[in-house]
């Protein structure tokens, strides 16, 4: 069993979990953590909890160290400088007439890397842009193109459920979602009903698909004919979660049938 704690690298950003180790931490503490990009500044947003590390699906890293007051000031300066770099990059994009939209800019804590994330409909040749940015900021430059789902994750917003987007709150990876999942759940195929603000199929269609598939077992398909004691009729509606369906008889009468009665 190991103690882990939740940390965000951005305000209201995704929560990443790290081993507590020997550090005494609680919500609100600032820390420095190791990421794929290098050392980054983070904030503790959960209290420590104990988990069975053999059941963890993702690799958990260790905290580098707790942050000092000077580290906090350095972090604030990095944010300010990254904001200026963001505006500078936008001007350079216009200068080189590149069809791309810069979304944000971020320094690693040690300023070893300056990353710009951008959205574009097609591939963009940004080699000249990268060279000029490197000559200005004298650090390693990364321009990372993201898709529409990543863009929604970065910008954030609210879903039709009224809650903050799942991708903004907790999704680490985007699972594949298919139109068959919407059909499986008897959801109207109106794009406004099944698409998220990113324009792609709702991620939450994936969550309950297995449950609906299980509940549908034993139920007839829509439009099929079934034999009842009242006579043979056509299935006109299905209530998957209640495992029932309605049948219209030749005389126009409608009979509701529960699969538990069959």
C-alpha positions as CSV (number, residue, x, y, z in Angstrom):
1,X,0.0,0.0,0.0
2,X,1.2,3.5,-0.9
3,X,0.1,7.0,-0.1
4,X,-0.7,9.2,-3.1
5,X,-1.9,12.8,-3.4
6,X,-3.6,14.8,-6.2
7,X,-1.7,17.7,-7.8
8,X,-2.7,20.2,-10.6
9,X,-0.1,22.0,-12.7
10,X,-2.7,24.7,-13.8
11,X,-5.6,26.4,-12.1
12,X,-8.6,24.2,-12.4
13,X,-6.5,21.8,-14.5
14,X,-6.5,18.0,-14.6
15,X,-5.5,16.3,-11.4
16,X,-2.4,14.1,-11.6
17,X,-1.5,11.7,-8.7
18,X,2.0,11.4,-7.2
19,X,3.5,9.3,-4.4
20,X,3.6,11.3,-1.1
21,X,6.8,9.5,0.0
22,X,8.3,11.2,3.1
23,X,6.8,14.6,2.4
24,X,4.1,16.0,4.8
25,X,1.6,17.5,2.5
26,X,-2.0,18.6,2.5
27,X,-4.4,20.6,0.3
28,X,-3.1,24.0,-0.7
29,X,0.6,23.2,-0.5
30,X,2.8,24.0,-3.5
31,X,5.3,21.4,-4.8
32,X,7.7,20.8,-7.6
33,X,7.1,17.6,-9.6
34,X,8.8,15.7,-12.4
35,X,6.9,15.4,-15.7
36,X,7.7,14.4,-19.3
37,X,8.6,18.0,-20.0
38,X,10.9,18.4,-16.9
39,X,10.4,20.0,-13.5
40,X,7.1,21.8,-13.1
41,X,5.3,23.8,-10.4
42,X,2.1,22.3,-9.0
43,X,-0.5,22.7,-6.3
44,X,-1.8,20.0,-4.0
45,X,-5.6,19.8,-4.4
46,X,-6.5,16.6,-2.5
47,X,-5.5,15.2,0.9
48,X,-3.3,12.1,0.9
49,X,-5.0,8.7,0.4
50,X,-3.8,5.1,0.6
51,X,-4.1,2.8,-2.4
52,X,-3.0,-0.6,-3.5
53,X,-0.3,0.2,-6.0
54,X,-0.8,-3.1,-7.9
55,X,-4.2,-1.9,-8.9
56,X,-3.1,1.4,-10.4
57,X,-3.5,1.6,-14.1
58,X,-1.1,4.5,-14.6
59,X,2.5,4.9,-13.5
60,X,2.7,7.2,-10.5
61,X,5.7,9.5,-10.1
62,X,7.4,10.9,-7.1
63,X,7.3,14.5,-5.9
64,X,10.6,16.3,-6.6
65,X,10.3,18.6,-3.5
66,X,8.1,21.0,-1.7
67,X,8.1,24.6,-3.1
68,X,9.6,27.5,-1.2
69,X,8.4,31.1,-1.2
70,X,11.1,31.9,-3.8
71,X,9.9,29.0,-6.0
72,X,6.4,30.5,-5.9
73,X,7.7,33.9,-7.1
74,X,9.7,32.2,-9.8
75,X,6.5,30.4,-10.9
76,X,4.6,33.7,-11.1
77,X,7.3,35.2,-13.2
78,X,7.3,32.2,-15.5
79,X,3.5,32.7,-16.0
80,X,3.9,36.4,-16.8
81,X,6.8,35.7,-19.2
82,X,4.9,32.9,-20.9
83,X,1.9,35.2,-21.4
84,X,4.2,37.7,-23.2
85,X,5.6,34.9,-25.3
86,X,2.1,33.9,-26.2
87,X,1.3,37.4,-27.7
88,X,4.7,37.5,-29.4
89,X,4.1,34.1,-31.0
90,X,0.7,35.3,-32.3
91,X,2.4,38.2,-34.0
92,X,5.0,35.9,-35.6
93,X,2.2,33.6,-36.8
94,X,0.7,36.6,-38.7
95,X,4.1,37.6,-40.0
96,X,4.7,34.2,-41.5
97,X,1.0,33.9,-42.6
98,X,0.6,30.5,-41.0
99,X,-2.9,29.0,-40.8
100,X,-2.8,28.2,-37.1
101,X,-4.2,29.4,-33.8
102,X,-2.0,29.7,-30.8
103,X,-3.9,28.6,-27.7
104,X,-1.4,29.1,-24.9
105,X,2.3,29.2,-23.9
106,X,4.0,27.5,-20.9
107,X,7.5,27.4,-19.5
108,X,8.7,24.5,-17.4
109,X,9.7,25.7,-13.9
110,X,13.5,25.7,-14.8
111,X,12.7,27.4,-18.2
112,X,14.4,24.6,-20.0
113,X,11.5,24.4,-22.4
114,X,8.9,26.9,-23.7
115,X,5.9,25.1,-25.3
116,X,3.2,26.6,-27.5
117,X,0.0,24.7,-28.2
118,X,-1.9,25.5,-31.3
119,X,-4.9,24.3,-33.3
120,X,-4.9,24.0,-37.0
121,X,-7.2,22.2,-39.5
122,X,-4.2,20.9,-41.5
123,X,-0.5,20.2,-41.0
124,X,1.6,23.4,-40.7
125,X,5.2,24.1,-41.7
126,X,6.3,26.1,-38.7
127,X,10.1,25.6,-39.0
128,X,10.9,29.3,-39.5
129,X,8.6,30.2,-36.7
130,X,10.4,27.8,-34.4
131,X,13.8,29.2,-35.4
132,X,12.8,32.8,-34.6
133,X,11.2,31.8,-31.3
134,X,14.4,30.0,-30.3
135,X,16.5,33.0,-31.2
136,X,14.3,35.3,-29.1
137,X,13.9,33.1,-25.9
138,X,17.1,31.2,-26.0
139,X,15.5,27.9,-24.8
140,X,14.1,24.7,-26.2
141,X,10.9,25.5,-28.2
142,X,8.1,23.0,-28.8
143,X,5.1,23.7,-30.9
144,X,2.4,21.1,-30.3
145,X,-0.6,20.7,-32.6
146,X,-3.7,19.5,-30.8
147,X,-7.0,18.3,-32.2
148,X,-10.5,19.6,-31.6
149,X,-11.1,17.4,-28.5
150,X,-7.8,18.5,-27.0
151,X,-8.8,22.1,-27.8
152,X,-12.1,21.7,-25.8
153,X,-10.1,20.1,-23.0
154,X,-7.8,23.1,-22.9
155,X,-10.4,25.8,-23.2
156,X,-13.0,24.1,-21.0
157,X,-16.7,24.7,-20.7
158,X,-19.9,23.0,-19.6
159,X,-21.7,20.0,-21.1
160,X,-25.4,19.4,-21.6
161,X,-25.5,17.9,-18.1
162,X,-24.6,21.3,-16.6
163,X,-21.2,20.1,-15.3
164,X,-17.7,21.0,-16.3
165,X,-16.5,19.0,-19.3
166,X,-15.3,15.5,-18.4
167,X,-12.1,16.1,-20.5
168,X,-11.3,19.2,-18.5
169,X,-12.0,17.5,-15.1
170,X,-10.6,14.0,-15.2
171,X,-10.1,12.3,-18.6
172,X,-6.5,11.4,-19.2
173,X,-7.1,9.7,-22.5
174,X,-9.7,9.9,-25.2
175,X,-11.5,6.6,-25.8
176,X,-12.9,5.9,-29.2
177,X,-16.6,6.7,-29.4
178,X,-18.9,5.4,-32.2
179,X,-22.3,6.2,-33.5
180,X,-23.4,2.7,-32.7
181,X,-23.1,3.5,-29.0
182,X,-25.8,6.3,-29.4
183,X,-28.0,3.8,-31.3
184,X,-27.4,1.2,-28.6
185,X,-28.7,3.6,-26.0
186,X,-31.8,4.7,-28.1
187,X,-30.5,8.3,-28.2
188,X,-31.8,10.6,-31.0
189,X,-29.1,10.8,-33.7
190,X,-29.6,14.6,-33.8
191,X,-26.0,16.1,-33.8
192,X,-27.0,18.6,-31.2
193,X,-27.9,15.7,-28.9
194,X,-25.0,13.4,-29.4
195,X,-22.1,15.8,-30.1
196,X,-20.1,17.7,-27.5
197,X,-18.9,21.3,-27.8
198,X,-15.8,20.0,-29.7
199,X,-18.1,18.8,-32.5
200,X,-17.2,15.1,-31.9
201,X,-19.4,12.4,-30.3
202,X,-19.9,12.8,-26.6
203,X,-17.3,11.0,-24.5
204,X,-20.0,10.0,-22.0
205,X,-21.6,7.8,-24.6
206,X,-18.8,5.4,-23.7
207,X,-19.5,5.3,-20.0
208,X,-22.9,3.5,-20.1
209,X,-22.6,1.6,-23.3
210,X,-21.7,-1.7,-21.5
211,X,-24.6,-1.3,-19.1
212,X,-27.1,-0.7,-22.0
213,X,-25.7,-3.7,-23.9
214,X,-26.3,-5.9,-20.8
215,X,-29.8,-4.6,-20.2
216,X,-30.8,-5.1,-23.8
217,X,-30.2,-8.9,-23.6
218,X,-33.6,-10.6,-23.9
219,X,-35.3,-7.6,-25.4
220,X,-36.7,-7.7,-29.0
221,X,-35.4,-5.2,-31.5
222,X,-37.4,-2.1,-32.6
223,X,-39.9,-2.9,-35.3
224,X,-39.7,-6.7,-34.9
225,X,-42.9,-8.8,-34.4
226,X,-43.5,-10.8,-31.2
227,X,-46.1,-13.3,-30.2
228,X,-48.2,-12.4,-27.1
229,X,-51.2,-14.0,-25.4
230,X,-53.2,-11.1,-26.8
231,X,-52.0,-11.9,-30.3
232,X,-49.1,-11.1,-32.6
233,X,-47.9,-7.5,-32.7
234,X,-45.1,-5.1,-33.6
235,X,-42.6,-3.6,-31.2
236,X,-43.0,0.2,-31.3
237,X,-40.9,1.3,-28.3
238,X,-38.3,-0.1,-25.9
239,X,-37.4,1.0,-22.4
240,X,-33.9,-0.5,-22.0
241,X,-33.2,0.3,-18.4
242,X,-36.6,-1.0,-17.2
243,X,-36.2,-4.0,-19.5
244,X,-39.7,-3.5,-21.0
245,X,-41.2,-2.8,-24.4
246,X,-44.5,-1.8,-26.0
247,X,-46.3,-3.8,-28.7
248,X,-49.0,-2.6,-31.0
249,X,-51.6,-5.2,-31.9
250,X,-53.4,-5.4,-35.3
251,X,-56.5,-3.9,-33.6
252,X,-54.5,-0.8,-32.6
253,X,-54.3,-1.7,-28.9
254,X,-50.9,-1.2,-27.2
255,X,-49.6,-3.7,-24.7
256,X,-46.6,-3.0,-22.4
257,X,-44.5,-6.1,-21.7
258,X,-41.8,-6.6,-19.1
259,X,-39.0,-9.0,-20.1
260,X,-39.2,-10.4,-16.6
261,X,-42.7,-11.7,-17.5
262,X,-41.4,-13.7,-20.4
